[in-house]
């Protein structure tokens, strides 16, 4: 007989994969700001997220333990001295999704660190948001992230967004061995100590990416935010299979060799839904009658609301994530601990790839918090993030079919995504070739003075950002044979993206079977909460 622990392990892994039978219940699937309830063909493999790991019993105690027992560095208190210049660099609003209930773990970390600084006579402290070429966070978002006390004490002079276009606010370090530009926020570069405050929402976050991407500029990002790098990455989420990770590491190593950076990385469980929507994290087989009634009520209500109102309702429900780990110290040994914990929560082993894979696309992405999931972001969620939620082998076979569930509406936020509008309506009708787009138009958008102004003074993503979103889907685009968006409410959005469309999921499956063969295997990745596959 197997030891009990082994039996438990096999059960836990296998229970996340359910094969559809004749009596299987219909699946509750995200469809933008709404939901679909769909019966899947018999034999469809449904891959569910793992149950949430237990959170640490005391978050601040875990933070204090981590900074007093760091990986590869002296304890934080030993690095502090009176009169030094210290900068806390903080992950921006793109993680976690949805935003977590308050207090945000970044607030908890800052409360511990800033108290320690005060006790050590360190008064010259700035808080810089690592937004890179993302939009600037609003005053309200910044306040929510760190809490009222820290906000009132530091904003706006000592708590602010990174500005990658400030000519006086950036400085270049030495280049990498591959002649890559290493540009860093000047305040950060001139600090005696940098404390990086991270939320590792997915394994792609953290590590060298934190500093190498978060407080740099276009000149540095272009070395790895390009279609060639993405094509060479089998998965963003597995460092060993990611050219993106390799290039970030080269840049990050130069930063580590030049500056003193103390990382504080955190992992969360995947408790994405609290009351009253906690049933969304369950398998439909486990729904109670009350869960079924709540789902039908939610689905009906959202279907009757204007889309903007439905979006507002969903964005108003924070996620009750628990902190499952806090790790601190030097970049690489700290991140190794973080990745180990992250994979424990997210990775589900599965046997073999599928001919057809279905991705339900929810209402939010890292680049649409408090905004609209526009067509480019639907593309990056499907062919970028969801396609790459693996350990190096994608769930869909080479030449297979991806089915995305989303209305694919032609809506953009002119405040947050002005350059996306031009990219989508002017460039994609000309070409979808990432290499041509990079060569012909990237620099034009990156240096467009209107887009630079909106990035610096408004709350707009940088002019070059829609290119990155298109590139992010490049390895998915190169791998699959066809993309079908089921439930698309128009023809022109899928056409511009190079996709087919159907009115229903059933029609999409029929078209996919016509492309792959009647006996084609089908998998559904039941997102959200977050789940990654380790395909054997």
Order of alpha helices (4+ residues) and beta strands (2+ residues): alpha-beta-beta-beta-beta-alpha-alpha-beta-alpha-beta-alpha-alpha-beta-beta-beta-alpha-beta-alpha-alpha-alpha-alpha-beta-alpha-alpha-beta-alpha-beta-beta-alpha-beta-alpha-alpha-alpha-alpha-alpha-beta-alpha-beta-alpha-beta-beta
